[in-house]
Amino acid sequence: MVPEAEARDVLDELQRLRARVPLLSGALAASTDGLVLAHDTPGVEAEGVAALTAAALGVSIRMTDAAGRGGFRELLVRGGSGYIATYAAGSSAVLTLLAEDRINVGRLHLEGRRSGARIGELVDAALARVERPAPARALPPRPTGTPNRALPQRPT
């Protein structure tokens, strides 16, 4: 889906995010349909989290539509030992963060939104390049007034 160079840039952003926010235990970028783009999730099955993120995203989008709250931006789930936060990342990706219970939720949102925006820019730009083929190079016009002759052939 996303070329390898951009996937590496996304992974770099995930790693920088985890370095800035020490109580993050994992970070994952995925397509909106649940395919892993990049992840830094030690001890967690990234594919499973990406698939569940896509399912939660589908419900969240329907909920924001039904409640008249506009397009999806973020989702926060609090479990007994921590948080799972999902942020929109451009038009076709999401960022899911796994955080410990002691995290400052305001900081989690601040950093998650920033990284989601950066990842969204990377992914959307990569998809635009992949989906839009390079323009075909036009042949130069033939000079007018010259006959359309075949090139002379060498005897064989």
CORKAQUI-V443986 format. One record per pair of residues at least 12 apart in sequence whose ideal C-beta (glycine too) atoms are under 10 Angstrom apart, sorted by sequence separation. I is the first residue (numbers start at 0). GAP is how many residues later the second one is. If there is no record, write none. Layout:
i gap
I GAP
I GAP
//
This chain:
i gap
13 12
14 12
26 12
27 12
34 12
35 12
59 12
62 12
73 12
74 12
83 12
84 12
96 12
13 13
25 13
26 13
27 13
33 13
35 13
36 13
59 13
72 13
73 13
74 13
83 13
84 13
98 13
12 14
13 14
25 14
26 14
33 14
35 14
57 14
59 14
60 14
71 14
72 14
73 14
82 14
83 14
84 14
96 14
13 15
24 15
25 15
33 15
34 15
35 15
56 15
59 15
71 15
72 15
82 15
83 15
96 15
10 16
12 16
23 16
24 16
25 16
27 16
29 16
33 16
34 16
58 16
71 16
81 16
82 16
95 16
9 17
24 17
25 17
28 17
29 17
32 17
33 17
35 17
70 17
81 17
82 17
94 17
10 18
24 18
25 18
27 18
32 18
33 18
56 18
81 18
82 18
84 18
94 18
96 18
9 19
24 19
27 19
29 19
30 19
33 19
34 19
55 19
74 19
76 19
78 19
80 19
81 19
96 19
25 20
29 20
33 20
73 20
80 20
81 20
82 20
84 20
94 20
95 20
18 21
27 21
28 21
29 21
31 21
32 21
33 21
55 21
73 21
74 21
75 21
77 21
79 21
81 21
86 21
94 21
6 22
17 22
27 22
29 22
30 22
31 22
52 22
71 22
78 22
82 22
86 22
93 22
94 22
13 23
14 23
16 23
17 23
25 23
29 23
30 23
33 23
75 23
77 23
84 23
88 23
92 23
94 23
13 24
15 24
17 24
28 24
29 24
32 24
33 24
84 24
86 24
88 24
94 24
12 25
13 25
14 25
27 25
31 25
32 25
82 25
86 25
87 25
93 25
94 25
10 26
11 26
13 26
31 26
59 26
84 26
85 26
86 26
88 26
89 26
92 26
93 26
1 27
9 27
10 27
12 27
13 27
29 27
60 27
77 27
84 27
86 27
88 27
89 27
92 27
9 28
10 28
11 28
55 28
59 28
84 28
86 28
87 28
88 28
89 28
91 28
0 29
1 29
6 29
8 29
9 29
10 29
31 29
56 29
75 29
86 29
87 29
88 29
89 29
90 29
92 29
93 29
0 30
6 30
7 30
55 30
85 30
86 30
88 30
89 30
92 30
5 31
6 31
52 31
56 31
84 31
87 31
88 31
89 31
91 31
92 31
0 32
5 32
51 32
53 32
75 32
86 32
87 32
88 32
89 32
90 32
91 32
1 33
52 33
75 33
86 33
88 33
89 33
90 33
92 33
0 34
51 34
59 34
88 34
89 34
92 34
0 35
1 35
48 35
73 35
88 35
89 35
91 35
0 36
1 36
75 36
89 36
90 36
48 37
56 37
89 37
90 37
55 38
73 38
56 39
73 39
31 40
53 40
55 40
72 40
52 41
52 42
53 42
73 42
52 43
72 43
49 44
51 44
49 46
48 47
48 49
45 50
36 52
43 54
36 55
37 55
40 55
42 55
24 56
25 56
29 56
31 56
36 56
40 56
41 56
24 57
31 57
36 57
37 57
38 57
40 57
23 58
24 58
25 58
27 58
30 58
31 58
34 58
36 58
39 58
22 59
23 59
29 59
31 59
32 59
22 60
28 60
31 60
33 60
23 61
30 61
31 61
30 62
31 62
29 63
30 63
28 64
29 64
28 65
29 65
27 66
28 66
29 66
27 67
28 67
26 68
27 68
26 69
27 69
25 70
26 70
27 70
25 71
26 71
24 72
25 72
26 72
23 73
24 73
25 73
23 74
24 74
23 75
24 75
12 76
20 76
22 76
23 76
22 77
16 78
20 78
21 78
22 78
24 78
9 79
17 79
22 79
23 79
16 80
17 80
22 80
13 81
21 81
22 81
37 81
12 82
20 82
36 82
9 83
13 83
20 83
23 83
22 84
23 84
26 84
37 84
9 85
22 85
26 85
36 85
37 85
20 86
28 86
36 86
19 87
20 87
23 87
28 87
23 88
26 88
20 89
36 89
1 90
20 90
28 90
0 91
1 91
19 91
20 91
28 91
0 92
26 92
30 92
17 93
28 93
16 94
19 94
20 94
28 94
15 95
16 95
19 95
30 96
16 97
17 97
16 98
15 99
16 99
12 101
13 101
16 101
12 102
15 102
16 102
12 103
9 105
12 105
13 105
12 106
9 108
12 108
8 109
9 109
12 109
8 110
11 110
8 112
9 112
5 113
8 113
9 113
7 114
8 114
6 115
5 116
6 116
8 116
9 116
4 117
5 117
8 117
5 119
6 119
1 120
5 120
1 121
4 121
5 121
0 122
1 122
1 123
2 123
5 123
1 124
2 124
5 124
0 125
1 125
0 126
2 126
2 127
1 128
0 129
//
